[in-house]
Amino acid sequence: MKKVTRRKVLKTLGAAAAAPFAAPFLNLAHAQGATIPIGVAVPLTGNSGPYGPDMAEAAKRTAARINNAGGILGGRKLELFIEDTESSASVAANLTQKFINVHKAQSLVGYWGTPEGLSSRPIAIQNKVVLMVSSAANAITEGDTQGYVWRFQMKATDWGIVISRAAEKLGFKSFGIMGLQNAFVLPIMKVFEERITGAGRKVMDSLIYNPEQPSYRAEVERIFGKKPEAVCCFGLLPDFVSIMREVYRGGFDSKVIALSIMADAEGKFVQAVGPQVAEGIRHFQPMPDVSASGYKKFVQLMGAPADRLFLFPPNTHDQIAITALAMEKAKSPMAVDWSKQIINVGNGPGEAVDDVVEALKLVRAGKNVNFQGAGSSCDFTPNGDQIGRGMGQWITKGGKSAFVEYVKP
């Protein structure tokens, strides 16, 4: 069997997924200073590998559309440097250094997971470069980020608030809680427990477990053995696969509530455990408002069916769009300048527009814009947290995730 290397994966992705859109990126590197480099760090392999290819494709298509419309700052083109984080904090940190020191990028986008975001955050701040992440951990934007760290995602505590509200609505009176020892998970778990008990529901037991344990049998027997009406599991795909296999073997019948990155993961969970184990699991995930015009245009840009649900690629689209708009607004590609314009182009005030090319035309004309993205309305707090993002609920039936409802924040 031939060894598949990371370089081959990236080469295949670039050749196959983006062939119609390669032209804007060819020959530009030969013109020194003509292009504006952007570092794109996405998980093409590793635990979160299912999400990376579409994120990379979204970045390519968004940049190509901007470039085909004339680029920014008087005709300069965006040049993407796409790399695989391998779902690893250390790899992401090394890539961040590479983007900054080798490619001279002033915008770093993608960064799906909390470990990747946390490892890259201090590097970006130290070098005064903008870091845009889909990472949810509160710690990503806590403290003094100097305006260089921006989250294109619902932060972790807000996940806990929305999921607890949905759990109350489902009518469960008693809960067990299991949470992975992880900077992303722990705030969700804490807020969920506080709000559930505050609403008069009973938490029969709660525990934090470690990643990559050889077995989770003891943890499962402890929580599920108390027979709560529902058990909320907060973690990632690999640990949840092991946990639910133990639940099935043990014959426990508590209802299970989880995150979509655990209980779906682009179908990887059902593939791993089978439909019987997955049956009836409810799972939650921040998602775009699929009825919004900006999201519908994004689906068209991706060449996908109208009913296709993209969870994370719209974030990458919005990161590229906000980068271009803020640079145009600042009349500068330097992050120290354009980082100050992110709220101005995202929050407004100004004309609401959901097409980045049209928004760029308005900015060039000296008009204010309130950009409405594909993933969200692109409104931010001063410390870089995104606000106004909703969450979806699904239930697994017959091996498929069936959409239940969209919950607004």
MARLOTOR-155167 format. One record per atom (N, C-alpha, C): x, y, z negated. Coordinates in steps of 0.2 Angstrom, whole numbers, padded with zeros to 4 digits, always signed. Layout:
XYZ;...
//
This chain:
+0004-0006+0000;+0000+0000+0000;+0004+0006+0000;+0003+0011+0004;+0007+0017+0005;+0005+0022-0001;+0010+0025-0004;+0009+0029-0009;+0006+0036-0007;+0001+0038-0010;-0003+0044-0008;+0000+0050-0013;+0004+0054-0010;+0007+0060-0014;+0002+0066-0014;+0004+0070-0019;+0000+0076-0020;+0001+0081-0013;+0007+0080-0011;+0008+0084-0005;+0004+0082+0001;+0003+0075+0002;-0001+0072+0007;-0009+0074+0006;-0011+0074+0000;-0018+0076-0002;-0019+0083+0001;-0015+0088-0001;-0015+0095+0001;-0015+0096+0008;-0010+0092+0011;-0010+0092+0019;-0016+0090+0022;-0019+0085+0020;-0025+0082+0022;-0031+0087+0022;-0031+0090+0015;-0037+0094+0014;-0036+0100+0019;-0030+0103+0019;-0029+0109+0024;-0031+0107+0031;-0029+0102+0033;-0030+0100+0040;-0037+0098+0042;-0040+0094+0037;-0047+0092+0039;-0053+0097+0037;-0052+0099+0031;-0058+0103+0028;-0058+0110+0031;-0052+0113+0033;-0052+0120+0035;-0050+0121+0042;-0050+0116+0046;-0048+0117+0053;-0051+0123+0056;-0057+0124+0056;-0060+0129+0060;-0058+0136+0057;-0055+0136+0051;-0054+0143+0048;-0047+0144+0047;-0043+0140+0050;-0035+0141+0049;-0032+0147+0052;-0036+0149+0058;-0033+0154+0062;-0031+0161+0058;-0035+0163+0053;-0033+0169+0050;-0027+0169+0046;-0025+0162+0044;-0019+0161+0040;-0013+0160+0044;-0013+0159+0050;-0007+0157+0054;-0004+0163+0056;+0003+0163+0056;+0007+0168+0059;+0008+0174+0054;+0003+0175+0049;+0003+0181+0045;+0009+0181+0041;+0012+0176+0039;+0018+0176+0034;+0024+0179+0038;+0024+0179+0044;+0030+0181+0048;+0030+0189+0048;+0024+0192+0046;+0024+0199+0046;+0025+0201+0038;+0031+0203+0036;+0032+0204+0029;+0028+0210+0027;+0024+0209+0021;+0020+0214+0018;+0013+0214+0022;+0012+0211+0027;+0006+0212+0031;+0000+0208+0027;+0002+0203+0024;-0004+0199+0020;-0004+0201+0013;-0010+0199+0010;-0011+0200+0003;-0011+0193+0000;-0006+0190-0004;-0006+0183-0006;-0011+0182-0012;-0014+0177-0012;-0019+0175-0018;-0017+0168-0020;-0016+0167-0026;-0015+0160-0028;-0021+0156-0030;-0022+0150-0028;-0029+0147-0029;-0027+0140-0032;-0028+0139-0038;-0026+0133-0042;-0033+0129-0044;-0033+0124-0040;-0040+0120-0041;-0038+0112-0042;-0042+0108-0046;-0041+0101-0047;-0042+0097-0041;-0038+0095-0038;-0039+0090-0032;-0038+0083-0034;-0034+0082-0040;-0033+0075-0043;-0034+0076-0050;-0034+0070-0054;-0035+0070-0061;-0042+0070-0063;-0043+0071-0070;-0050+0070-0072;-0055+0074-0069;-0054+0080-0067;-0058+0085-0064;-0058+0085-0057;-0054+0080-0054;-0053+0080-0047;-0059+0081-0042;-0065+0078-0044;-0071+0078-0040;-0073+0085-0038;-0071+0090-0042;-0073+0097-0041;-0069+0101-0036;-0062+0100-0036;-0058+0104-0033;-0058+0105-0025;-0059+0100-0021;-0060+0101-0014;-0065+0106-0012;-0071+0106-0014;-0076+0111-0012;-0074+0118-0015;-0071+0118-0021;-0068+0125-0023;-0063+0128-0018;-0058+0123-0016;-0053+0125-0011;-0057+0127-0004;-0062+0124-0002;-0065+0125+0004;-0069+0132+0003;-0072+0133-0002;-0075+0139-0003;-0070+0145-0003;-0065+0145-0006;-0060+0150-0006;-0057+0151+0002;-0056+0146+0005;-0054+0147+0012;-0059+0150+0017;-0066+0148+0016;-0071+0151+0020;-0072+0158+0018;-0072+0160+0012;-0073+0167+0010;-0068+0171+0012;-0061+0169+0011;-0056+0173+0014;-0056+0174+0021;-0058+0168+0025;-0058+0168+0032;-0063+0173+0034;-0069+0174+0031;-0074+0178+0033;-0072+0186+0032;-0069+0187+0026;-0066+0194+0025;-0061+0195+0031;-0056+0191+0032;-0051+0192+0037;-0054+0193+0044;-0059+0189+0046;-0062+0189+0052;-0065+0196+0053;-0067+0199+0048;-0071+0206+0048;-0066+0211+0047;-0059+0210+0048;-0055+0215+0048;-0050+0216+0042;-0051+0211+0037;-0047+0211+0031;-0049+0217+0026;-0044+0219+0022;-0045+0225+0017;-0039+0230+0018;-0040+0235+0015;-0034+0240+0014;-0031+0242+0021;-0036+0243+0026;-0033+0245+0032;-0031+0240+0037;-0034+0234+0036;-0032+0228+0040;-0028+0223+0038;-0026+0223+0031;-0022+0218+0028;-0026+0212+0027;-0023+0206+0029;-0027+0200+0028;-0025+0196+0021;-0030+0192+0019;-0029+0188+0013;-0025+0182+0015;-0020+0180+0011;-0017+0174+0013;-0017+0169+0006;-0020+0164+0007;-0021+0159+0001;-0016+0154+0001;-0014+0153-0006;-0009+0148-0007;-0013+0143-0012;-0015+0137-0009;-0019+0133-0013;-0015+0127-0015;-0016+0126-0022;-0012+0121-0025;-0016+0116-0030;-0014+0110-0031;-0017+0106-0035;-0015+0106-0043;-0020+0108-0047;-0018+0108-0054;-0017+0101-0057;-0019+0096-0054;-0019+0089-0056;-0023+0088-0063;-0027+0093-0064;-0031+0093-0070;-0027+0094-0076;-0021+0097-0076;-0016+0097-0081;-0014+0104-0083;-0014+0105-0089;-0012+0112-0092;-0005+0114-0090;+0000+0109-0090;+0007+0111-0089;+0008+0112-0081;+0005+0108-0077;+0005+0109-0070;+0002+0116-0068;-0004+0117-0071;-0007+0124-0070;-0002+0130-0072;+0001+0129-0077;+0006+0134-0080;+0012+0135-0075;+0014+0130-0072;+0020+0130-0067;+0017+0133-0061;+0011+0131-0059;+0009+0134-0053;+0008+0142-0053;+0005+0144-0059;+0005+0151-0061;+0011+0155-0060;+0016+0152-0063;+0023+0155-0062;+0025+0155-0054;+0024+0150-0051;+0025+0150-0044;+0021+0155-0040;+0015+0156-0041;+0011+0161-0038;+0014+0168-0039;+0016+0169-0045;+0018+0176-0047;+0025+0177-0044;+0030+0172-0045;+0037+0174-0044;+0039+0172-0037;+0036+0167-0034;+0038+0165-0027;+0033+0168-0022;+0027+0168-0023;+0022+0171-0018;+0020+0178-0019;+0022+0181-0025;+0020+0188-0027;+0013+0189-0027;+0009+0184-0029;+0002+0185-0029;+0000+0190-0035;-0005+0194-0034;-0008+0198-0039;-0015+0196-0041;-0017+0191-0038;-0024+0188-0040;-0023+0180-0040;-0025+0177-0046;-0025+0170-0047;-0032+0168-0048;-0034+0163-0044;-0041+0161-0045;-0042+0154-0045;-0048+0151-0046;-0049+0144-0047;-0049+0142-0054;-0044+0139-0057;-0043+0137-0064;-0049+0134-0067;-0051+0128-0065;-0057+0125-0067;-0058+0123-0075;-0053+0120-0077;-0053+0118-0084;-0050+0123-0090;-0052+0121-0096;-0050+0125-0101;-0042+0125-0102;-0039+0119-0102;-0032+0118-0103;-0028+0122-0098;-0031+0122-0091;-0027+0126-0086;-0028+0133-0087;-0034+0135-0089;-0035+0142-0091;-0031+0145-0097;-0030+0141-0102;-0027+0143-0108;-0019+0143-0107;-0017+0138-0103;-0009+0138-0102;-0007+0144-0097;-0012+0146-0093;-0010+0151-0088;-0011+0158-0091;-0016+0159-0095;-0018+0166-0098;-0012+0170-0100;-0007+0167-0105;-0002+0172-0107;+0003+0174-0101;+0004+0169-0097;+0008+0171-0091;+0006+0176-0087;-0001+0176-0085;-0004+0181-0082;-0004+0188-0085;-0005+0188-0092;-0005+0194-0095;+0002+0197-0096;+0007+0193-0097;+0014+0195-0097;+0016+0199-0091;+0014+0196-0085;+0016+0198-0079;+0011+0203-0076;+0006+0205-0079;+0001+0210-0077;-0002+0208-0070;-0005+0202-0070;-0008+0199-0064;-0015+0197-0066;-0020+0198-0062;-0027+0196-0064;-0028+0188-0063;-0030+0185-0068;-0032+0178-0069;-0040+0177-0069;-0043+0174-0064;-0050+0173-0064;-0051+0165-0065;-0055+0163-0069;-0056+0156-0071;-0063+0154-0071;-0064+0147-0071;-0071+0144-0072;-0071+0141-0079;-0065+0142-0083;-0065+0139-0089;-0070+0142-0094;-0072+0138-0099;-0078+0141-0103;-0075+0142-0110;-0070+0140-0112;-0068+0140-0119;-0068+0148-0121;-0070+0149-0127;-0071+0156-0130;-0064+0159-0130;-0059+0155-0131;-0052+0158-0132;-0049+0161-0126;-0052+0159-0120;-0049+0162-0114;-0049+0169-0114;-0054+0172-0117;-0055+0180-0116;-0054+0183-0123;-0053+0179-0128;-0052+0182-0135;-0046+0186-0136;-0046+0191-0140;-0039+0195-0141;-0038+0200-0135;-0033+0203-0135;-0031+0208-0130;-0029+0205-0124;-0033+0205-0119;-0031+0202-0112;-0028+0208-0108;-0029+0214-0110;-0026+0220-0106;-0030+0221-0100;-0036+0217-0099;-0040+0218-0093;-0038+0214-0087;-0034+0208-0089;-0031+0204-0084;-0034+0197-0083;-0039+0196-0088;-0042+0189-0088;-0049+0190-0087;-0052+0186-0082;-0059+0187-0081;-0062+0180-0080;-0068+0179-0084;-0071+0172-0084;-0077+0172-0079;-0077+0168-0074;-0083+0167-0069;-0087+0161-0071;-0090+0161-0077;-0093+0155-0080;-0096+0158-0087;-0101+0154-0089;-0104+0155-0096;-0099+0153-0101;-0098+0157-0106;-0093+0155-0111;-0096+0150-0116;-0092+0146-0119;-0094+0140-0123;-0099+0141-0128;-0099+0146-0132;-0104+0147-0137;-0111+0148-0134;-0111+0151-0128;-0118+0152-0124;-0120+0145-0122;-0116+0141-0120;-0118+0134-0119;-0122+0131-0124;-0119+0132-0130;-0122+0129-0136;-0129+0132-0138;-0130+0138-0137;-0136+0142-0138;-0141+0139-0133;-0140+0139-0127;-0145+0137-0122;-0147+0129-0123;-0142+0125-0124;-0143+0118-0125;-0147+0117-0131;-0146+0120-0136;-0150+0119-0143;-0157+0122-0142;-0158+0127-0138;-0165+0129-0136;-0168+0124-0132;-0165+0121-0128;-0168+0116-0124;-0170+0110-0128;-0165+0108-0132;-0166+0102-0137;-0172+0103-0141;-0173+0109-0144;-0179+0111-0148;-0185+0110-0144;-0185+0112-0138;-0191+0112-0133;-0193+0105-0132;-0188+0100-0132;-0189+0093-0130;-0193+0090-0136;-0193+0093-0142;-0196+0090-0148;-0193+0086-0152;-0186+0085-0151;-0183+0080-0156;-0182+0083-0163;-0183+0079-0168;-0183+0081-0175;-0176+0080-0178;-0173+0074-0176;-0166+0072-0179;-0161+0071-0174;-0155+0073-0176;-0149+0073-0171;-0143+0070-0174;-0139+0067-0170;-0132+0065-0171;-0128+0069-0166;-0122+0071-0168;-0118+0075-0164;-0111+0072-0163;-0108+0071-0157;-0102+0069-0156;-0098+0074-0152;-0092+0076-0154;-0089+0081-0150;-0081+0080-0149;-0079+0080-0143;-0072+0079-0141;-0067+0085-0145;-0062+0083-0147;-0057+0088-0150;-0054+0092-0144;-0057+0098-0143;-0055+0101-0137;-0058+0109-0138;-0054+0113-0136;-0055+0121-0137;-0061+0123-0133;-0063+0119-0128;-0070+0121-0125;-0076+0118-0128;-0075+0112-0131;-0081+0108-0134;-0082+0111-0141;-0077+0112-0145;-0079+0114-0152;-0083+0120-0153;-0083+0125-0149;-0088+0131-0150;-0095+0129-0148;-0095+0124-0143;-0102+0122-0141;-0105+0118-0147;-0101+0114-0149;-0104+0109-0155;-0106+0113-0161;-0101+0118-0163;-0103+0122-0169;-0109+0126-0168;-0110+0129-0163;-0116+0133-0162;-0122+0129-0161;-0122+0124-0158;-0127+0119-0157;-0130+0117-0164;-0125+0115-0168;-0127+0112-0175;-0130+0118-0179;-0127+0124-0179;-0130+0129-0183;-0137+0131-0181;-0138+0131-0174;-0145+0133-0172;-0150+0128-0173;-0148+0121-0172;-0153+0116-0173;-0155+0116-0180;-0150+0116-0185;-0152+0116-0192;-0156+0122-0194;-0154+0128-0191;-0158+0134-0192;-0165+0134-0190;-0166+0129-0185;-0173+0129-0182;-0177+0123-0186;-0174+0121-0192;-0177+0116-0196;-0177+0109-0194;-0172+0107-0189;-0171+0101-0187;-0165+0098-0191;-0165+0091-0192;-0160+0088-0196;-0154+0085-0192;-0148+0086-0194;-0142+0083-0191;-0140+0078-0196;-0141+0072-0194;-0140+0066-0198;-0133+0065-0199;-0129+0066-0194;-0121+0065-0194;-0118+0069-0188;-0112+0071-0189;-0108+0075-0184;-0101+0073-0185;-0098+0072-0179;-0090+0070-0179;-0087+0073-0173;-0080+0074-0174;-0076+0076-0169;-0071+0070-0167;-0071+0068-0161;-0066+0062-0159;-0061+0064-0155;-0056+0060-0155;-0049+0062-0151;-0050+0059-0144;-0047+0063-0139;-0046+0060-0132;-0042+0054-0131;-0044+0050-0126;-0040+0045-0124;-0039+0039-0129;-0044+0038-0134;-0044+0033-0138;-0045+0026-0135;-0042+0021-0137;-0043+0014-0134;-0050+0012-0134;-0053+0014-0140;-0060+0012-0141;-0064+0018-0145;-0070+0018-0143;-0075+0023-0147;-0080+0019-0151;-0079+0013-0152;-0084+0009-0155;-0086+0011-0162;-0081+0013-0166;-0082+0015-0173;-0086+0021-0173;-0085+0026-0169;-0088+0032-0169;-0095+0031-0166;-0096+0027-0161;-0103+0026-0159;-0107+0022-0164;-0105+0018-0168;-0108+0014-0173;-0110+0019-0178;-0106+0023-0180;-0107+0028-0186;-0113+0033-0184;-0113+0036-0178;-0118+0041-0176;-0124+0037-0174;-0124+0033-0169;-0130+0030-0167;-0133+0025-0172;-0129+0022-0176;-0131+0018-0181;-0136+0021-0186;-0136+0028-0187;-0141+0031-0191;-0147+0032-0188;-0148+0030-0182;-0154+0030-0178;-0157+0037-0178;-0154+0042-0176;-0157+0049-0174;-0161+0048-0168;-0166+0053-0167;-0170+0053-0161;-0166+0054-0155;-0161+0059-0156;-0156+0061-0150;-0149+0061-0153;-0145+0059-0148;-0137+0061-0150;-0135+0065-0144;-0132+0071-0146;-0129+0075-0142;-0121+0074-0141;-0119+0072-0135;-0112+0071-0134;-0109+0077-0130;-0104+0080-0133;-0100+0085-0130;-0093+0083-0128;-0091+0083-0122;-0084+0080-0121;-0083+0081-0113;-0079+0076-0111;-0077+0075-0104;-0079+0068-0101;-0078+0068-0094;-0080+0061-0091;-0077+0055-0094;-0070+0055-0095;-0067+0049-0097;-0069+0046-0103;-0070+0050-0108;-0072+0048-0115;-0079+0046-0115;-0083+0050-0111;-0091+0048-0111;-0092+0042-0108;-0088+0040-0103;-0089+0033-0100;-0088+0028-0105;-0082+0029-0109;-0081+0024-0114;-0086+0024-0120;-0089+0030-0122;-0094+0030-0127;-0100+0027-0125;-0103+0028-0119;-0109+0025-0116;-0109+0018-0115;-0103+0015-0113;-0102+0008-0113;-0103+0005-0120;-0101+0008-0125;-0102+0005-0132;-0109+0006-0134;-0112+0012-0132;-0119+0013-0134;-0123+0007-0131;-0122+0006-0124;-0126+0000-0121;-0125-0007-0124;-0118-0008-0125;-0117-0015-0128;-0120-0015-0135;-0121-0010-0139;-0123-0010-0146;-0131-0010-0146;-0134-0009-0140;-0141-0009-0140;-0145-0003-0143;-0141+0002-0144;-0144+0008-0147;-0149+0012-0143;-0154+0014-0146;-0160+0017-0142;-0161+0025-0143;-0156+0028-0146;-0157+0035-0147;-0156+0039-0140;-0160+0044-0139;-0159+0047-0132;-0153+0051-0132;-0150+0052-0127;-0143+0055-0126;-0144+0061-0122;-0140+0067-0125;-0140+0073-0122;-0132+0074-0121;-0130+0077-0115;-0123+0078-0113;-0122+0083-0109;-0116+0085-0106;-0115+0090-0101;-0114+0086-0095;-0116+0090-0089;-0116+0087-0083;-0109+0085-0081;-0104+0088-0083;-0097+0087-0081;-0095+0080-0085;-0099+0077-0089;-0098+0071-0092;-0103+0066-0089;-0109+0067-0088;-0115+0063-0087;-0116+0062-0079;-0113+0067-0075;-0114+0067-0068;-0107+0067-0065;-0104+0073-0065;-0097+0073-0062;-0097+0071-0055;-0102+0074-0051;-0102+0072-0044;-0103+0065-0043;-0107+0062-0047;-0109+0055-0046;-0104+0050-0049;-0098+0052-0052;-0093+0048-0054;-0095+0044-0060;-0099+0047-0065;-0101+0044-0071;-0105+0037-0069;-0110+0038-0065;-0115+0032-0063;-0110+0027-0060;-0106+0029-0055;-0101+0024-0052;-0097+0020-0057;-0095+0024-0063;-0091+0020-0068;-0095+0016-0072;-0101+0017-0074;-0105+0013-0079;-0111+0010-0076;-0113+0012-0071;-0119+0008-0068;-0126+0012-0070;-0131+0011-0066;-0137+0015-0067;-0141+0013-0074;-0140+0007-0076;-0143+0005-0082;-0141+0009-0088;-0134+0009-0088;-0131+0013-0094;-0133+0020-0094;-0133+0023-0088;-0134+0030-0087;-0142+0032-0087;-0146+0028-0087;-0153+0029-0087;-0156+0033-0093;-0159+0039-0091;-0162+0043-0096;-0158+0048-0099;-0152+0048-0098;-0147+0053-0101;-0149+0060-0098;-0150+0065-0102;-0151+0072-0100;-0145+0076-0100;-0143+0080-0095;-0137+0083-0095;-0138+0090-0093;-0133+0095-0095;-0134+0102-0094;-0128+0105-0091;-0128+0110-0087;-0123+0113-0084;-0125+0120-0082;-0120+0125-0083;-0122+0132-0080;-0122+0131-0072;-0127+0134-0069;-0127+0134-0062;-0130+0140-0059;-0129+0141-0053;-0131+0147-0049;-0139+0147-0049;-0141+0153-0048;-0148+0154-0047;-0149+0152-0039;-0152+0146-0038;-0152+0144-0031;-0157+0148-0027;-0161+0152-0030;-0166+0156-0027;-0163+0162-0024;-0158+0164-0027;-0155+0170-0025;-0152+0171-0018;-0153+0176-0015;-0150+0177-0008;-0143+0176-0007;-0139+0178-0012;-0132+0177-0012;-0130+0170-0012;-0133+0166-0016;-0132+0159-0016;-0134+0155-0009;-0140+0157-0007;-0142+0154+0000;-0137+0156+0005;-0134+0162+0005;-0129+0164+0010;-0123+0160+0010;-0121+0158+0003;-0115+0154+0002;-0116+0147+0005;-0122+0144+0004;-0123+0138+0006;-0122+0137+0014;-0125+0143+0017;-0124+0143+0024;-0117+0144+0026;-0113+0148+0022;-0106+0149+0024;-0102+0142+0023;-0104+0138+0019;-0101+0131+0018;-0103+0126+0023;-0108+0128+0027;-0111+0123+0032;-0114+0117+0029;-0118+0118+0023;-0121+0113+0020;-0128+0113+0021;-0132+0108+0019;-0139+0108+0019;-0142+0113+0014;-0148+0116+0016;-0151+0121+0012;-0152+0119+0005;-0153+0113+0003;-0154+0111-0003;-0148+0108-0007;-0142+0109-0004;-0136+0107-0008;-0135+0111-0014;-0133+0108-0019;-0132+0112-0025;-0124+0112-0027;-0121+0118-0026;-0114+0118-0028;-0113+0122-0035;-0110+0118-0039;-0109+0121-0046;-0103+0126-0047;-0097+0124-0044;-0091+0128-0046;-0089+0131-0039;-0090+0129-0033;-0087+0133-0028;-0090+0140-0027;-0096+0141-0029;-0098+0148-0029;-0094+0153-0033;-0091+0150-0039;-0087+0154-0043;-0081+0156-0039;-0078+0151-0035;-0072+0153-0031;-0073+0158-0026;-0079+0158-0023;-0081+0163-0018;-0081+0169-0021;-0085+0170-0027;-0085+0176-0031;-0079+0179-0033;-0074+0175-0035;-0067+0177-0037;-0064+0180-0031;-0064+0177-0025;-0061+0180-0019;-0064+0187-0017;-0071+0187-0018;-0075+0193-0016;-0073+0199-0020;-0073+0197-0027;-0072+0203-0032;-0065+0205-0031;-0060+0201-0030;-0053+0203-0029;-0053+0208-0023;-0056+0206-0017;-0056+0210-0011;-0059+0217-0013;-0065+0217-0016;-0069+0223-0017;-0065+0227-0022;-0062+0225-0027;-0059+0229-0032;-0052+0232-0029;-0049+0228-0025;-0043+0231-0022;-0045+0236-0017;-0050+0235-0013;-0053+0241-0009;-0055+0247-0013;-0058+0246-0018;-0060+0251-0022;-0054+0255-0025;-0049+0251-0027;-0043+0255-0030;-0038+0257-0025;-0040+0255-0019;-0035+0257-0013;-0028+0254-0015;-0028+0248-0018;-0021+0246-0020;-0022+0238-0021;-0017+0234-0019;-0017+0227-0020;-0013+0225-0027;-0011+0230-0031;-0008+0229-0037;-0013+0228-0042;-0012+0223-0046;-0017+0221-0051;-0018+0227-0057;-0012+0230-0058;-0012+0235-0063;-0017+0241-0061;-0018+0241-0055;-0023+0246-0052;-0030+0243-0051;-0031+0238-0048;-0037+0235-0046;-0041+0232-0051;-0037+0229-0056;-0041+0226-0062;-0046+0231-0065;-0044+0237-0065;-0049+0242-0068;-0055+0243-0064;-0055+0241-0058;-0061+0242-0054;-0066+0236-0054;-0064+0230-0057;-0068+0224-0057;-0075+0226-0060;-0076+0229-0065;-0083+0230-0068;-0086+0235-0064;-0083+0240-0061;-0086+0245-0056;-0089+0242-0050;-0086+0237-0047;-0089+0234-0041;-0094+0228-0043;-0093+0225-0049;-0097+0220-0051;-0104+0222-0055;-0103+0226-0059;-0109+0229-0063;-0112+0234-0060;-0109+0238-0056;-0112+0244-0054;-0110+0250-0058;-0114+0256-0058;-0120+0257-0054;-0118+0257-0047;-0123+0256-0042;-0122+0256-0035;-0127+0252-0032;-0126+0252-0025;-0131+0248-0021;-0130+0240-0022;-0135+0237-0024;-0135+0230-0025;-0134+0226-0018;-0129+0223-0017;-0127+0219-0011;-0124+0212-0012;-0126+0207-0008;-0124+0201-0009;-0120+0198-0004;-0118+0202+0001;-0113+0200+0006;-0107+0204+0006;-0101+0200+0005;-0095+0204+0003;-0092+0208+0009;-0094+0206+0015;-0092+0210+0021;-0096+0217+0021;-0102+0217+0020;-0106+0223+0019;-0104+0227+0013;-0103+0224+0008;-0100+0227+0002;-0094+0231+0003;-0089+0228+0007;-0083+0231+0008;-0084+0237+0013;-0089+0237+0017;-0090+0243+0021;-0092+0248+0017;-0097+0247+0012;-0099+0252+0008;-0094+0255+0004;-0089+0251+0001;-0084+0254-0003;-0079+0258+0001;-0078+0256+0007;-0074+0260+0012;-0077+0267+0013;-0083+0267+0013;-0087+0273+0015;-0088+0277+0009;-0085+0275+0003;-0085+0279-0003;-0091+0278-0007;-0095+0273-0006;-0101+0272-0010;-0100+0267-0015;-0104+0267-0020;-0103+0263-0026;-0107+0256-0024;-0105+0250-0027;-0109+0244-0025;-0110+0240-0032;-0115+0236-0032;-0116+0232-0037;-0116+0225-0034;-0111+0222-0034;-0110+0215-0030;-0114+0210-0034;-0118+0206-0030;-0122+0201-0032;-0119+0194-0029;-0116+0190-0033;-0112+0185-0031;-0116+0179-0029;-0112+0173-0027;-0115+0167-0025;-0117+0163-0031;-0112+0163-0036;-0113+0160-0043;-0117+0163-0048;-0116+0170-0048;-0120+0174-0053;-0120+0181-0050;-0123+0185-0054;-0124+0192-0053;-0117+0196-0053;-0112+0193-0056;-0105+0195-0057;-0105+0202-0061;-0109+0201-0067;-0109+0206-0072;-0104+0204-0077;-0100+0209-0080;-0095+0207-0085;-0095+0211-0091;-0093+0209-0097;-0092+0213-0103;-0085+0216-0102;-0083+0221-0106;-0077+0224-0105;-0071+0219-0106;-0072+0214-0110;-0066+0209-0112;-0066+0203-0107;-0070+0204-0101;-0069+0199-0096;-0074+0193-0096;-0079+0193-0101;-0084+0188-0101;-0090+0189-0096;-0092+0184-0092;-0097+0185-0088;-0104+0184-0091;-0109+0188-0090;-0115+0188-0093;-0121+0187-0087;-0126+0184-0090;-0132+0184-0085;-0132+0177-0082;-0128+0172-0083;-0128+0166-0080;-0133+0161-0083;-0136+0157-0079;-0141+0152-0081;-0138+0145-0082;-0142+0141-0084;-0140+0134-0085;-0146+0129-0082;-0144+0124-0079;-0148+0119-0077;-0149+0113-0081;-0154+0109-0081;-0155+0103-0085;-0157+0098-0080;-0154+0092-0081;-0156+0086-0076;-0157+0080-0081;-0160+0075-0078;-0161+0068-0081;-0159+0063-0076;-0156+0058-0079;-0154+0053-0074;-0159+0047-0074;-0161+0046-0068;-0166+0041-0066;-0164+0037-0060;-0164+0030-0061;-0162+0026-0056;-0156+0027-0053;-0151+0029-0057;-0144+0031-0055;-0143+0037-0051;-0149+0042-0051;-0148+0048-0048;-0150+0054-0053;-0147+0059-0053;-0148+0065-0057;-0154+0069-0054;-0160+0069-0058;-0166+0073-0056;-0166+0079-0059;-0167+0085-0055;-0167+0091-0058;-0173+0092-0062;-0173+0095-0068;-0178+0097-0073;-0180+0104-0073;-0175+0108-0074;-0177+0115-0074;-0171+0120-0074;-0172+0126-0072;-0167+0131-0073;-0168+0135-0079;-0163+0136-0084;-0165+0140-0090;-0161+0146-0089;-0164+0152-0089;-0161+0158-0089;-0158+0160-0096;-0153+0163-0096;-0149+0165-0103;-0154+0169-0107;
//
